[in-house]
């Protein structure tokens, strides 16, 4: 019988370093060691409807999400002590890349953006994005990623946002 478990193509140049710590256990010293990146928070209004999204670059590639609500948008701005002054605002976040095994046995990869205490965004990186990121590393367009191995199984079908308490 064929094995249903599909292994994600891992970044061959990736390093796995540092011990995984849940977000609630990260100290200010831990956060200071993480790379700081710009995250764009975007507010879109069309025909009276407002939607929110975010994006950040990983080398020449942009990663982001349309699954973002007003509460998350305002919480990030509040933590950063910023007022919403335009439809697109850039904020600085600590970023870490995590890999591990999901509850279904598949390898997962995710990126976390940490804005402050209990204020974070986590996004799963799909197979195609991982291959693209790996190609950028191979081409020298992106430095090798420092993957942190997460020993806890997660549900790969869900991205986790600010209101999640499972971390």
LUMNU-254069 format. One line per 4 residues: number of its first residue (from 1); their letters; for each residue x, y, z of N, C-alpha, C. Coordinates in Angstrom, 3 decimals, padded with zeros to 6 digits, m for minus. Each point is the difference from the previous one (the first is absolute). Example, Ala and Ser with C-alpha at 12.3 -4.5 7.8 and 13.67 -1.06 7.14 Angstrom:
BEGIN
1) AS) 013.190/m005.690/007.800/m000.890/001.190/000.000/000.900/001.200/000.000; m000.350/001.050/m000.720/000.820/001.190/000.060/m000.770/001.090/000.730
! end
This chain:
BEGIN
1) XXXX) 000.848/m001.178/000.000/m000.848/001.178/000.000/000.894/001.242/000.000; m000.390/000.989/m000.775/000.775/001.220/m000.118/m000.189/000.885/001.230; 001.040/000.672/000.387/m000.050/000.898/001.151/m000.703/001.291/m000.401; m001.069/000.386/000.735/m000.775/001.219/m000.307/000.755/001.264/000.401
5) XXXX) 000.981/m000.158/000.859/000.704/001.173/000.518/000.904/000.572/m001.078; m000.204/001.277/m000.278/000.806/000.684/m001.000/000.987/000.888/000.726; 001.248/m000.173/m000.261/001.036/000.806/000.640/000.218/001.246/m000.844; m000.001/001.149/000.642/000.227/001.259/m000.684/001.458/000.066/m000.429
9) XXXX) 000.247/000.600/m001.152/001.371/000.181/m000.458/000.655/001.017/000.919; 000.966/m000.444/000.764/000.654/000.878/000.963/001.110/000.793/m000.654; 000.244/001.148/000.536/001.057/000.873/m000.467/001.335/m000.667/000.288; 000.704/m000.384/m001.038/001.244/m000.745/000.176/001.089/000.830/000.658
13) XXXX) m000.080/001.307/m000.122/001.025/000.854/000.594/m000.405/000.511/001.374; m001.152/m000.449/000.475/m000.510/000.494/001.282/000.799/m000.550/001.170; 000.111/000.822/001.026/000.624/m000.428/001.241/m001.106/m000.120/001.043; 000.118/m000.977/000.879/m000.929/m000.073/001.127/000.818/000.322/001.234
17) XXXX) m000.331/001.103/000.602/000.726/000.440/001.183/m000.990/000.478/001.037; 000.500/000.267/001.172/m000.796/000.544/001.094/m001.105/m000.963/000.423; m000.258/000.006/001.275/m001.083/m000.806/000.549/m001.309/000.759/m000.187; m001.053/m000.737/m000.314/m001.307/000.612/m000.160/m000.532/000.447/001.363
21) XXXX) m000.567/001.194/000.034/m000.700/000.498/001.179/m001.371/000.471/m000.449; m001.057/m000.376/000.728/m001.320/000.550/m000.333/000.040/001.528/000.106; m000.877/000.639/m000.727/m000.018/001.466/m000.010/m000.100/000.591/001.404; m000.828/m000.603/000.854/m000.192/000.550/001.345/001.263/m000.074/000.853
25) XXXX) 000.960/m000.863/m000.391/001.235/m000.163/000.768/001.170/000.805/m000.546; m000.188/000.697/m001.110/001.094/000.783/m000.574/000.280/001.224/000.869; 001.244/000.174/000.373/000.393/001.162/000.795/000.374/001.146/m000.939; 000.179/001.183/000.558/000.458/001.137/m000.804/001.368/m000.299/m000.603
29) XXXX) 000.834/m000.743/000.736/001.315/m000.390/m000.514/m000.144/m000.928/m001.210; m000.937/m000.940/000.082/m000.260/m000.896/m001.133/m000.462/000.795/m001.215; m000.915/000.935/000.221/m000.525/000.808/m001.105/001.086/000.866/m000.625; 000.912/000.487/000.814/001.084/000.850/m000.507/000.909/m000.763/m000.968
33) XXXX) 000.075/m001.321/000.148/000.852/m000.823/m000.867/m000.641/m000.282/m001.357; m001.315/000.177/m000.090/m000.706/m000.309/m001.246/000.158/001.122/m001.011; m000.067/m000.377/m001.270/000.065/000.964/m001.085/m001.201/000.943/000.069; 000.207/001.283/m000.246/m001.079/000.991/m000.031/m000.331/000.290/m001.459
37) XXXX) m001.289/m000.052/m000.312/m000.448/000.213/m001.376/m001.200/000.946/m000.022; m000.233/000.548/m001.172/m001.149/000.879/m000.212/m001.202/m000.834/m000.400; m001.137/000.264/000.639/m001.268/m000.628/m000.354/m000.953/001.122/m000.399; m000.576/m000.101/m001.179/m000.954/001.011/m000.466/m001.413/m000.437/000.380
41) XXXX) m000.697/000.866/000.716/m001.404/m000.223/000.347/m000.825/000.823/m000.979; m000.942/m000.641/m000.644/m000.737/000.662/m001.075/m001.491/m000.014/000.303; m000.609/001.169/m000.106/m001.441/000.154/000.181/m000.588/000.343/m001.372; m000.906/m000.854/m000.490/m000.627/000.197/m001.307/m001.475/000.312/000.187
45) XXXX) m000.461/001.068/m000.617/m001.419/000.331/000.048/m000.523/000.066/m001.429; m001.058/m000.770/m000.260/m000.603/m000.031/m001.322/m001.510/m000.096/000.167; m000.707/000.969/m000.562/m001.464/000.055/000.060/m000.516/m000.141/001.432; 000.657/000.681/000.912/m000.438/000.011/001.394/000.438/m001.185/000.833
49) XXXX) 000.615/m000.984/m000.620/000.498/m001.162/000.743/001.491/000.148/000.251; 000.413/m000.319/001.205/001.411/000.102/000.359/000.572/m001.385/000.268; 001.163/m000.246/m000.557/000.714/m001.245/000.267/001.436/000.353/000.373; 000.660/m000.938/000.664/001.356/000.227/000.488/000.895/m001.121/m000.475
53) XXXX) 001.246/000.317/m000.279/000.978/m001.003/m000.394/001.364/000.440/000.512; 000.962/m000.888/m000.129/001.374/000.335/000.363/000.938/m000.714/m000.959; 001.218/000.534/m000.113/001.022/m000.651/m000.815/001.381/000.397/000.506; 000.949/m000.870/m000.268/001.394/000.244/000.362/000.866/m000.739/m001.009
57) XXXX) 001.198/000.475/m000.230/000.846/m000.660/m000.992/000.899/m001.053/000.638; 000.222/m001.039/m000.777/000.977/m001.035/000.320/000.880/m000.035/m001.240; 001.086/000.753/000.039/000.804/000.194/m001.206/m000.845/000.758/m001.012; 000.035/m000.404/m001.272/m000.797/000.700/m001.004/m001.481/m000.404/000.003
61) XXXX) m000.368/m000.979/000.824/m001.371/m000.506/000.061/m000.759/000.677/001.139; m001.282/000.296/m000.215/m000.841/000.560/001.058/m000.933/m001.084/000.530; m000.070/m000.104/001.302/m000.893/m000.942/000.655/m001.028/000.835/000.749; m001.223/m000.453/000.053/m001.017/000.783/000.681/m001.272/m000.789/000.184
65) XXXX) m001.052/000.721/000.375/m001.278/m000.655/000.227/m001.138/001.002/m000.148; m001.092/m000.502/m000.584/m001.227/000.779/m000.060/m000.888/m000.327/001.183; 000.332/m001.049/000.756/m000.778/m000.396/001.174/000.455/000.837/001.189; m000.489/001.196/000.062/000.464/000.959/000.992/m001.197/000.866/000.346
69) XXXX) m000.284/000.181/001.265/m001.178/000.782/000.362/000.375/001.338/000.629; m001.010/000.831/000.179/000.222/001.346/000.528/000.596/m000.035/001.396; m000.439/m000.942/000.838/000.542/m000.101/001.355/001.494/m000.286/m000.020; 000.434/m000.914/m000.852/001.428/m000.309/m000.110/000.771/001.223/m000.481
73) XXXX) m000.533/000.686/m001.011/000.617/001.207/m000.550/000.175/001.057/001.093; m001.068/000.267/000.726/000.050/001.026/001.046/000.863/m000.428/001.188; 000.012/m001.293/000.318/000.834/m000.491/001.101/001.479/000.220/m000.310; 000.417/m000.316/m001.210/001.403/000.208/m000.378/000.350/001.483/000.084
77) XXXX) m000.858/000.856/m000.533/000.273/001.444/000.055/000.044/000.490/001.444; m000.873/m000.532/000.856/m000.016/000.396/001.407/001.301/m000.412/000.697; 000.449/m001.229/m000.223/001.249/m000.473/000.606/001.176/000.858/m000.459; m000.017/000.409/m001.241/001.072/000.826/m000.556/m000.213/001.496/000.274
81) XXXX) m001.092/000.319/000.711/m000.343/001.388/000.340/m000.069/000.888/m001.249; m000.738/m000.509/m000.989/m000.170/000.717/m001.261/m001.479/000.276/m000.237; m000.293/001.097/m000.626/m001.355/000.332/m000.414/m000.150/m000.361/m001.482; m001.167/m000.532/m000.398/m000.194/m000.313/m001.420/m000.132/001.288/m000.814
85) XXXX) 001.091/000.381/m000.668/000.021/001.272/m000.723/m000.152/m000.147/m001.506; 000.139/m001.215/m000.509/m000.155/m000.212/m001.439/m000.497/m001.426/m000.240; m000.248/m000.325/m001.247/m000.499/m001.338/m000.328/001.087/m001.072/000.018; 001.246/000.413/m000.001/001.106/m000.955/000.074/001.005/000.520/001.013
89) XXXX) 000.261/m000.816/001.016/000.932/000.415/001.049/001.043/m001.087/000.193; 001.253/000.410/000.144/001.084/m000.942/000.227/000.360/m000.021/001.474; 000.117/m001.199/000.548/000.420/m000.177/001.391/001.152/m001.003/000.018; 000.808/000.071/001.030/001.144/m000.901/000.148/m000.388/m001.146/000.931
93) XXXX) 000.380/m001.206/m000.395/m000.285/m001.190/000.810/001.244/m000.887/000.034; 000.107/m000.778/001.068/001.024/m001.042/000.063/m000.533/m001.180/m000.808; 000.887/m000.683/m000.724/m000.452/m001.101/m000.846/000.812/m001.253/000.301; m000.723/m001.133/000.039/000.690/m001.285/000.108/m000.693/m001.017/m000.897
97) XXXX) 000.804/m000.948/m000.501/m000.486/m001.064/m000.860/000.023/m001.298/000.799; m001.088/m000.757/m000.074/m000.158/m001.212/000.795/m000.343/m001.161/m000.916; 000.525/m001.184/000.338/m000.369/m001.212/m000.728/m000.222/m001.112/001.003; m000.807/m000.980/m000.391/m000.282/m001.124/000.876/m000.924/m000.983/m000.690
101) XXXX) m000.585/m000.898/000.786/m000.950/m000.981/m000.526/m001.405/000.361/000.446; m000.944/m000.057/m000.924/m001.399/000.287/000.293/m000.665/m001.255/000.555; m001.207/000.162/000.530/m000.740/m001.135/000.556/m000.274/m001.082/m001.052; m000.026/000.387/m001.276/m000.235/m000.985/m001.063/001.298/m000.659/m000.468
105) XXXX) 001.130/000.316/000.642/001.279/m000.613/m000.339/000.789/000.725/m001.069; m000.581/001.017/m000.623/000.713/000.761/m001.021/000.915/001.025/000.652; 001.087/000.295/m000.683/000.890/001.051/000.453/m000.669/001.343/m000.301; 000.106/000.950/000.928/m000.552/001.330/m000.243/001.093/001.043/000.172
109) XXXX) m000.239/001.137/m000.623/000.873/001.164/000.130/m000.896/001.200/000.238; 000.416/000.890/000.876/m000.783/001.200/000.260/000.925/001.165/000.319; m000.552/001.179/m000.143/000.715/001.213/000.364/m000.843/000.717/001.047; 000.665/000.533/001.015/m000.689/000.748/001.048/000.546/001.419/000.029
113) XXXX) m000.918/000.949/000.083/000.344/001.411/000.166/m000.470/000.401/001.387; 000.913/000.488/000.830/m000.310/000.310/001.390/000.103/001.510/000.185; m001.125/000.611/000.377/m000.080/001.455/000.143/000.167/000.446/001.448; m000.380/m000.839/000.933/000.070/000.319/001.422/m000.673/m001.107/000.780
117) XXXX) m000.181/000.212/001.283/m000.572/m001.017/000.870/m001.368/m000.446/m000.508; m000.135/m001.299/m000.291/m001.225/m000.619/m000.505/m000.534/000.659/m001.271; 000.882/000.598/m000.758/m000.385/000.641/m001.250/000.909/m000.539/m001.093; m000.533/m000.905/m000.803/000.807/m000.682/m000.998/m000.879/m000.457/m001.158
121) XXXX) 000.640/m000.310/m001.094/m000.642/m000.634/m001.140/000.818/m001.229/m000.352; m000.668/m001.111/m000.258/000.677/m001.212/m000.435/m000.631/m000.435/m001.314; 000.829/m000.319/m000.964/m000.508/m000.426/m001.304/000.736/m001.245/m000.450; m000.752/m000.991/m000.427/000.584/m001.216/m000.545/000.604/000.305/m001.375
125) XXXX) 001.103/m000.645/m000.295/000.651/000.128/m001.299/m000.322/m001.274/m000.773; m000.655/000.148/m001.151/m000.387/m001.190/m000.759/001.187/m000.533/m000.814; m000.192/m001.167/m000.594/001.080/m000.676/m000.738/000.573/000.862/m001.122; m000.862/000.651/m000.769/000.476/000.835/m001.104/000.807/001.187/000.507
129) XXXX) m000.470/000.630/001.069/000.738/001.123/000.574/001.354/m000.460/000.529; 000.026/m001.178/000.609/001.257/m000.533/000.526/001.001/m000.255/m001.127; m000.480/m000.564/m001.105/000.888/m000.225/m001.150/000.506/001.328/m000.556; m000.866/001.006/m000.059/000.407/001.318/m000.491/001.052/000.620/000.923
133) XXXX) m000.249/m000.072/001.299/000.953/000.544/000.972/001.336/m000.745/m000.129; m000.049/m001.323/m000.142/001.215/m000.795/m000.151/000.762/000.419/m001.257; m000.731/000.278/m001.086/000.674/000.412/m001.233/000.673/001.357/000.184; m000.615/000.903/000.768/000.631/001.298/000.271/001.273/m000.169/000.820
137) XXXX) m000.006/m000.940/000.944/001.204/m000.266/000.785/001.087/m000.548/m000.919; m000.361/m000.958/m000.850/000.948/m000.613/m000.932/000.587/001.038/m000.952; m000.825/000.960/m000.453/000.451/001.036/m000.933/000.758/001.129/000.697; 000.031/m000.023/001.330/000.691/001.059/000.735/m000.837/001.252/000.192
141) XXXX) m001.287/m000.057/m000.313/m000.891/001.151/000.173/m000.519/000.106/001.423; 000.227/m001.047/000.809/m000.479/m000.060/001.371/001.018/m000.781/000.820; 000.321/000.518/001.174/000.918/m000.711/000.894/m000.666/m001.283/000.480; 000.786/m001.043/000.305/m000.600/m001.234/000.517/m000.861/000.287/001.230
145) XXXX) m001.131/m000.680/000.077/m000.947/000.231/001.087/000.412/m000.794/001.227; m000.093/000.631/001.145/000.273/m000.637/001.280/m001.310/m000.603/000.502; m000.247/m001.276/m000.303/m001.227/m000.672/000.418/000.113/m000.414/001.455; m001.049/000.209/000.753/m000.067/m000.454/001.385/m000.931/m001.206/000.015
149) XXXX) 000.479/m001.104/000.547/m000.774/m001.232/000.020/m001.019/000.030/001.130; m001.284/m000.145/m000.362/m001.089/000.023/000.976/m000.379/m001.433/000.344; 000.181/m000.397/001.256/m000.274/m001.388/000.367/m001.472/m000.303/000.233; m000.877/000.967/m000.219/m001.423/m000.155/000.280/m000.755/m000.128/m001.314
153) XXXX) m000.878/m000.993/m000.098/m000.800/m000.165/m001.209/m001.017/001.132/m000.121; m000.265/000.437/m001.223/m000.999/001.028/m000.247/m000.943/m000.469/m001.096; m001.142/000.661/m000.102/m000.954/m000.255/m001.065/000.400/000.892/m001.172; 000.453/m000.581/m001.103/000.520/000.781/m001.116/m001.080/000.719/m000.790
157) XXXX) m001.264/m000.233/000.306/m001.059/000.658/m000.749/m000.296/001.402/000.504; 000.578/000.385/001.107/m000.344/001.289/000.562/001.218/000.893/000.170; m000.156/001.252/m000.396/000.969/001.021/000.350/m000.454/000.559/001.336; 000.924/000.426/000.799/m000.325/000.499/001.330/000.225/001.506/000.021
161) XXXX) m000.942/000.708/000.553/000.132/001.443/000.104/m000.049/000.454/001.436; m000.057/001.264/000.195/000.145/000.638/001.292/m000.857/m000.581/001.099; m001.207/m000.390/m000.280/m000.910/m000.430/001.052/000.225/m001.436/000.457; 000.907/m000.717/m000.646/000.226/m001.403/000.346/000.740/m000.118/001.333
165) XXX) m000.384/m000.984/000.791/000.629/m000.216/001.298/000.712/m001.336/000.060; 000.175/m000.681/m001.136/000.598/m001.323/000.022/001.523/000.022/000.016; 000.598/001.137/m000.050/001.456/000.112/000.004/000.515/000.085/001.398
! end
